[in-house]
Amino acid sequence: MTNLQRYSAPILHPRNDLLFRRLFANQNHVPLLRSLLAALLADMPDKEWTELTVSEPHLLGDDIHAKEAVLDVLVHSGTDILVDIEIQLLDHRGVRERIVFYLARLLASRQRAGQPYHRMRPAIVLVITGFDLVTTDEDYAHRYVLYDEVHRDLFSGVIQVRTLELSKLGANDGTAAWSWLRFIAATTEEELDMAAEGNPEIAAAATLVRRFSADETVRQEIEAREKFLWDQQAREYYAREEGREQGREEGREEGRAAMAEVVRSILGRGMSVEEAASITGLDPAEVARLGGILGGRAHRTDRRG
């Protein structure tokens, strides 16, 4: 048992995307982020992570009609590697396509920066899932690149998708990656202690989890997000079932109405459009549209100003 400081409140789950951002999408927590990347991308030299900058997570399209990508944690290394870390707890249709979309947005952001093609460094989407994303084997880690499987020829490693499945962790394999993933998957004090044993960076992250868990404002935000994710999955299921019985269009209307209720509830708490978008995963424009339809009220888009 470690001597980590304990708090009376039950711990929040590090795998919640909002809590994950608080832990790692913070320039003050770069030592934790560096340790995480060195562990999860262990095949790459540690020097790649010496200098890290947490970047703006909104990747816009080339025009106002293009779909926006809002990433969980976007990191820019001193050696010009881009890493997008995504937390995906629940399975849904299109998850693989969304990952490819995010990767395309990363590449587009490089083009706007004017970087010569021959000097282009890797752009990596690192996806941590709470379900079996890869169903062909029991390994919890996979790496995808552009590869000709017939001729066994690597076309390019500049774009990569790395998948890490919490559902397949199994017994401790002795790697730092396993310890970090066990931390992310932790739901109890004991699991936090087990993951942190012998790793000071994970111990520091565990202390932050306990502090956030004791903060009532943070707890309400995180618990609302978890409730939304489960409710969303249930709504999607029932909307599909109703859609089969009553027609596809009617089923879609049911789903939109349910989402509008969620948006009204969030905005009714005084949260901004951006905060509501972060909680629901919707585009800010869609949040504003749904809020306007229901409430007829103008909501602030930034409470800091």
Solvent accessible surface area in square Angstrom, and as a share of the most:
residue,aa,sasa,rsa
1,M,178,0.79
2,T,41,0.24
3,N,150,0.77
4,L,30,0.15
5,Q,104,0.46
6,R,106,0.39
7,Y,57,0.22
8,S,122,0.78
9,A,25,0.20
10,P,102,0.64
11,I,15,0.07
12,L,8,0.04
13,H,47,0.21
14,P,0,0.00
15,R,60,0.22
16,N,0,0.00
17,D,9,0.05
18,L,10,0.05
19,L,0,0.00
20,F,0,0.00
21,R,52,0.19
22,R,87,0.32
23,L,0,0.00
24,F,0,0.00
25,A,38,0.29
26,N,50,0.25
27,Q,92,0.41
28,N,127,0.65
29,H,28,0.13
30,V,15,0.09
31,P,77,0.48
32,L,13,0.06
33,L,0,0.00
34,R,81,0.30
35,S,23,0.15
36,L,0,0.00
37,L,0,0.00
38,A,27,0.21
39,A,8,0.06
40,L,14,0.07
41,L,0,0.00
42,A,78,0.60
43,D,97,0.50
44,M,24,0.11
45,P,70,0.44
46,D,102,0.53
47,K,143,0.61
48,E,13,0.06
49,W,1,0.00
50,T,83,0.48
51,E,119,0.53
52,L,11,0.05
53,T,75,0.44
54,V,32,0.18
55,S,30,0.20
56,E,107,0.48
57,P,40,0.25
58,H,70,0.31
59,L,12,0.06
60,L,106,0.53
61,G,16,0.15
62,D,124,0.64
63,D,84,0.44
64,I,162,0.82
65,H,163,0.73
66,A,36,0.28
67,K,126,0.53
68,E,33,0.15
69,A,0,0.00
70,V,51,0.29
71,L,2,0.01
72,D,11,0.06
73,V,1,0.00
74,L,7,0.03
75,V,1,0.01
76,H,66,0.29
77,S,6,0.04
78,G,51,0.49
79,T,53,0.31
80,D,39,0.20
81,I,0,0.00
82,L,11,0.05
83,V,1,0.00
84,D,0,0.00
85,I,0,0.00
86,E,9,0.04
87,I,14,0.07
88,Q,21,0.09
89,L,34,0.17
90,L,31,0.15
91,D,76,0.39
92,H,63,0.28
93,R,189,0.69
94,G,37,0.35
95,V,10,0.06
96,R,118,0.43
97,E,118,0.53
98,R,73,0.26
99,I,10,0.05
100,V,92,0.53
101,F,53,0.22
102,Y,20,0.08
103,L,12,0.06
104,A,52,0.40
105,R,32,0.12
106,L,0,0.00
107,L,53,0.27
108,A,25,0.19
109,S,24,0.16
110,R,10,0.04
111,Q,118,0.53
112,R,132,0.48
113,A,84,0.65
114,G,59,0.57
115,Q,37,0.16
116,P,61,0.39
117,Y,163,0.62
118,H,153,0.68
119,R,164,0.60
120,M,38,0.17
121,R,76,0.28
122,P,20,0.13
123,A,0,0.00
124,I,0,0.00
125,V,0,0.00
126,L,0,0.00
127,V,1,0.01
128,I,1,0.00
129,T,0,0.00
130,G,32,0.31
131,F,28,0.12
132,D,65,0.34
133,L,16,0.08
134,V,9,0.05
135,T,116,0.67
136,T,122,0.71
137,D,53,0.27
138,E,138,0.62
139,D,90,0.47
140,Y,33,0.12
141,A,53,0.41
142,H,35,0.16
143,R,118,0.43
144,Y,91,0.35
145,V,38,0.22
146,L,78,0.39
147,Y,112,0.43
148,D,57,0.29
149,E,139,0.62
150,V,119,0.68
151,H,139,0.62
152,R,201,0.73
153,D,80,0.41
154,L,94,0.47
155,F,166,0.69
156,S,28,0.18
157,G,21,0.20
158,V,42,0.24
159,I,34,0.17
160,Q,10,0.04
161,V,21,0.12
162,R,19,0.07
163,T,3,0.02
164,L,8,0.04
165,E,0,0.00
166,L,21,0.10
167,S,62,0.40
168,K,22,0.09
169,L,17,0.08
170,G,61,0.59
171,A,93,0.72
172,N,93,0.48
173,D,74,0.38
174,G,69,0.66
175,T,62,0.36
176,A,52,0.40
177,A,16,0.12
178,W,12,0.04
179,S,23,0.15
180,W,0,0.00
181,L,0,0.00
182,R,46,0.17
183,F,0,0.00
184,I,0,0.00
185,A,18,0.14
186,A,0,0.00
187,T,50,0.29
188,T,56,0.32
189,E,34,0.15
190,E,105,0.47
191,E,41,0.18
192,L,0,0.00
193,D,9,0.05
194,M,95,0.42
195,A,1,0.01
196,A,3,0.03
197,E,132,0.59
198,G,82,0.79
199,N,28,0.15
200,P,99,0.62
201,E,60,0.27
202,I,0,0.00
203,A,21,0.17
204,A,46,0.36
205,A,0,0.00
206,A,0,0.00
207,T,24,0.14
208,L,29,0.14
209,V,0,0.00
210,R,1,0.00
211,R,128,0.47
212,F,35,0.15
213,S,1,0.01
214,A,52,0.40
215,D,61,0.32
216,E,105,0.47
217,T,102,0.59
218,V,7,0.04
219,R,29,0.11
220,Q,97,0.43
221,E,44,0.20
222,I,0,0.00
223,E,80,0.36
224,A,28,0.22
225,R,21,0.08
226,E,41,0.18
227,K,133,0.56
228,F,10,0.04
229,L,28,0.14
230,W,155,0.54
231,D,47,0.25
232,Q,46,0.20
233,Q,65,0.29
234,A,46,0.36
235,R,50,0.18
236,E,66,0.30
237,Y,106,0.40
238,Y,133,0.51
239,A,21,0.16
240,R,83,0.30
241,E,59,0.26
242,E,60,0.27
243,G,8,0.08
244,R,166,0.61
245,E,141,0.63
246,Q,94,0.42
247,G,34,0.32
248,R,189,0.69
249,E,92,0.41
250,E,81,0.36
251,G,3,0.03
252,R,126,0.46
253,E,85,0.38
254,E,83,0.37
255,G,25,0.24
256,R,95,0.35
257,A,58,0.45
258,A,29,0.22
259,M,24,0.11
260,A,9,0.07
261,E,82,0.37
262,V,30,0.17
263,V,0,0.00
264,R,102,0.37
265,S,68,0.44
266,I,17,0.09
267,L,5,0.02
268,G,54,0.52
269,R,154,0.56
270,G,33,0.32
271,M,34,0.15
272,S,4,0.03
273,V,6,0.04
274,E,77,0.34
275,E,61,0.27
276,A,0,0.00
277,A,10,0.08
278,S,40,0.26
279,I,6,0.03
280,T,4,0.03
281,G,60,0.58
282,L,42,0.21
283,D,47,0.25
284,P,31,0.19
285,A,80,0.62
286,E,55,0.25
287,V,0,0.00
288,A,50,0.39
289,R,110,0.40
290,L,10,0.05
291,G,2,0.02
292,G,35,0.34
293,I,113,0.57
294,L,61,0.30
295,G,25,0.24
296,G,68,0.66
297,R,125,0.46
298,A,108,0.84
299,H,45,0.20
300,R,150,0.55
301,T,80,0.46
302,D,65,0.34
303,R,111,0.41
304,R,216,0.79
305,G,109,1.04
